[in-house]
């Protein structure tokens, strides 16, 4: 499973392309974020990726949760998004 690190400065269209590519390859992808801006960009990217992957009977399923990450030797709490395809 591919893990994407999304920042507040990330381009939602680029992240959406990465999500769509990972979904097509592995069927699942995980996005890690820290901060409100990064969460915002991730949610936008998921909405765009849903449109890119529009296959009719399949839809994106997103499960969110907290994750502890180490950034520059400091422990931070972030939000992870586990994204996969489901059949309706």
C-alpha positions in Angstrom: 0.0 0.0 0.0 1.3 3.4 -1.0 1.5 6.2 1.6 1.1 9.7 0.5 2.2 12.6 2.7 0.0 15.6 2.0 0.9 19.2 3.1 -1.2 22.3 3.2 0.9 23.5 0.2 0.1 20.3 -1.8 -1.8 20.8 -5.1 -5.1 18.9 -4.8 -5.1 18.0 -8.5 -1.6 16.4 -8.2 -2.6 14.5 -5.0 -5.8 13.4 -6.8 -3.8 12.0 -9.6 -1.5 10.2 -7.2 -4.6 8.7 -5.3 -6.1 7.6 -8.6 -2.9 6.0 -9.8 -2.4 4.2 -6.5 -6.0 3.0 -6.5 -5.7 1.6 -10.0 -2.4 -0.1 -9.1 -3.0 -1.4 -5.6 -6.7 -0.8 -5.0 -5.9 1.1 -1.7 -3.9 4.1 -0.7 -3.2 5.9 2.6 -2.8 9.7 2.9 -1.1 11.2 6.0 -1.7 14.8 7.1 -0.8 17.1 9.9 -2.8 20.3 10.3 -6.1 21.7 9.1 -4.6 23.0 5.8 -3.3 19.5 4.9 -6.6 17.9 5.8 -8.4 20.5 3.6 -6.2 19.7 0.6 -6.6 16.0 1.1 -10.4 16.2 1.2 -10.4 18.3 -2.0 -8.0 15.7 -3.6 -10.3 12.8 -2.7 -13.3 14.6 -4.3 -11.3 15.1 -7.5 -10.0 11.5 -7.5 -13.5 10.3 -7.2 -14.4 12.1 -10.4 -11.2 10.8 -12.1 -12.1 7.2 -11.1 -15.8 7.4 -11.9 -16.5 3.9 -13.1 -20.2 3.6 -12.5 -20.7 0.8 -10.0 -17.6 1.6 -7.9 -17.1 4.4 -5.4 -14.4 5.6 -3.2 -14.5 4.5 0.5 -12.6 6.6 2.9 -11.8 5.6 6.5 -10.2 8.3 8.7 -8.2 7.9 11.9 -5.5 9.4 14.0 -1.8 8.5 13.6 1.3 9.3 15.5 4.1 10.5 13.3 7.7 11.5 14.1 8.7 14.7 12.3 12.3 16.0 12.8 12.6 14.0 16.0 9.3 15.3 17.4 6.2 13.2 18.0 3.1 14.7 16.3 -0.5 13.5 15.9 -1.9 13.5 12.4 -4.9 12.3 10.6 -4.7 9.4 8.1 -7.2 8.7 5.3 -7.4 5.1 4.1 -8.9 5.2 0.6 -10.1 2.3 -1.5 -12.7 1.3 -4.1 -16.0 -0.3 -3.1 -18.9 -1.6 -5.1 -22.2 0.0 -4.6 
